[in-house]
Amino acid sequence: MKLYTFDVAPNPRRLGMFLKYKGISLDTEQIDLMKQEQLNEPFRTINPECSVPTLQLEDGSILIDVVAICLYLESQFPEKPLMGRNDLERAQVIGWMHRVFLNGVLSVAEMLRNQGDAFKGRALPGPAPCDQIPELVNRGRERLQAFFNSIDSHLIGRDYMVGDALTQVDIDVFAVCEFAGWVKQEVPASCSQLLSYIERLRAQLA
């Protein structure tokens, strides 16, 4: 297997913490998104969606979504499970991963990609150019605050997002809170449950 990634970016960061926690070592190549290397050959031939992380399996198959890569690697490396320990937990983990991506990762991405010169003409990931919409910056900020409040409420009486052990959902929430710093946002002081949770996760993921 070979992993194409860019360690500092949010989706590669989600997968990177998964790999580190489980002790998985993969042949890895960095694709520098800031230099737009994802749009160049030969990577574009490997993944026409021009996104990272991308996992190329030994038979040439390609996985390009974090949830898909995590599910596959969990099946190959089951020790220290992060995708749930039974059918119900697995369903809950996948459902929460979708919501965290939709409401958390994409909220920050709206803010990041729709302002400034770095993403001019690149407001959405992928091979096609896309113009910025500055109005989406405020919407992203509002969505992110709603996300923080929602996670804070969910954590009342809970140590983890799903079940009683660390899962990929916790890693994803942690990654969103890190990613928020890219747009100078942080978890508000009113979200005391979430703030305490982040510190507990930091100790586990260090």
N, C-alpha and C positions, 0 to 999 in steps of 0.2 A: 504493500500500500504506500501511496505517497500523498501527503497533505500539502496543498497550496494555501497559503494563509498570509495574513499581515497582522502580526501579533497585537499591535496596539488598537486596532479597530474593534468596535463593540462585538460584532458577531464572532470574529476569530477569538476575541477575549473570552466569550462564553464557552467556546469549545476548548480553548487553552486551559481554563480552570478545570473543566471536565477531565481532560487528559492528565493534568498534574495530580489531581486528587486520586485518580485511579492508577497512577503510575504507568501510564501508557506512553511509550516512545515510538514515534513515527518518523520516517524519512520526510523531511519538511523543506519546502522552498518558499521563501518570502516573495510576495507579489506586492510591490510598493504602490499603494493606492494613491498616494500624494503625487507620484510621478506618472499616474495613470497607466501603470504597467499591465493592469487587468485588461486593457483594450488592445494590447499588442499580441502578435503571434509569438510563440506557439500557444500561449495560454488561452487565447480566444478560441483556438481550435479545440482545446481540451474542454473548456466551459464557455459555450456561446453566450451565456448570460453574463459573463464577465464579472463574476462575483466571487468573493472569498468568505468563508473557507470553502474549499473544494477538495473532496477526498476521491482519489483515483484508486480503485481496487485492482488487484492483480490481474483480473480478467478484462480490465479496461473499463469496467462500469464506473460511472461517475455519480457521486452524491454531492449535492450543492446546498442543502438546507441543514441548519444546525440540528434541528430535531431529527432529521433522517440520519445524519452522521452519528449522533449520539445513540439512537436506537440500534444502529448497526454495530457500533463499537461495543455497546453494552452486551450484545449477543456474543461477541467474540471475546470480551474481557469481562466476565460477570462479577468478578470480585469487587467489593466496595460498591454495591449497586447504587446508581443515581437516577434510574428511570422508574423507580417503584419496585416494591418487593412482592406484589401480587397484581392480579388483573385490574382490580379497582384502583390501586395506587398508580399503576401505569397509565390508566385512562385519565386520572386526575392530573398527573404530571404533564401529559401531552396537552390536555386542555388548558392548564395554567400556563404552559410555555407559549401557547398560541396567544393567550390574552396578554401576557407580559410583553411579548414581541409587538403585538398590535397597539397596545395602549402605553407601553413604556418606551421601547426602543424606537418605534416610529415617531413618537411625540418629540423625542430629542432630535431625531433625524430631520423632522420638519423644520425645526428651528435652525439646525446647523446648515442644511443644504439650501435654504431659501434666503440666505443673506451672505453678503461678502463676495469677494472675487474667487475664492478657492473653489467654489462649486458653481460658478457661473456657467450656464449651459449644461450643468450636470446635476440638476435638482433631484433627480431620481437615479438610483443605481441601474446598471445595465448598459447594453450597447448603444441605445438610442439617446441622442441629445434631448434635453428637457429644460425649458426655461424656468427660472426661479419665480415664485409667487410670494412677494414679501409679506402679504397679509397672513400667510400660513405660519409666520414666526409667532405671532400672538396666539394663534390657535394651538400651536404646539406647546406653548408655555402653559396655557390653560389645561390642555390634556394631560400634561406632565403632573401638574398639581393635583388633578383629579386622580391620577394613577397613584401618587404618593398617599393620598387620603384613603383610597380603596385598599391598598396593601396594608396600611396602618390598621384599618378596621378589621381586616381579615386576621391579623396577627394577635388580636386580643385573645388571651388564653391559650396561645399556641407558641411553641418554640420554632416551628418550621411551617412552611407553606402547605405541605402535604405530609400527613402521617407524623411520626415521631422521630424522623431521621433526616439528615441532609439529602436533598434531591437536586436535580438539575434546575428545578424551578427556583430554588434558593440562589443558586449560582446566577441564574438569569436576572433575578431581582437585584442582586449585588452588582452585576454588570451594568444595569440601567442606572443605578445610583452613581456609579463611577462615570458613566457616559454623560450624565447630566452636567458634570463639571466642565465638559467641553463647551457648553453654552452658558457657563457661569450660573448654573442652577444648583440648588442643593436641597436636601430633605428639610422641610421646615421644622422648627422647634416644636410645633404643635403635634407632630407625628412621633410621639415618644416611643411607641411600640416599635416602629420601623427603625428609629435611630438605635435603640438597644439591640435590635435584631442584627443590624449591619455590623455592629461591633462584635457580636458573637460569631457572625460568619467570617469576619476578617481574621479572627483567631484560628478558625478551622481551615481557611483557605490560604493562609500564609505559607 
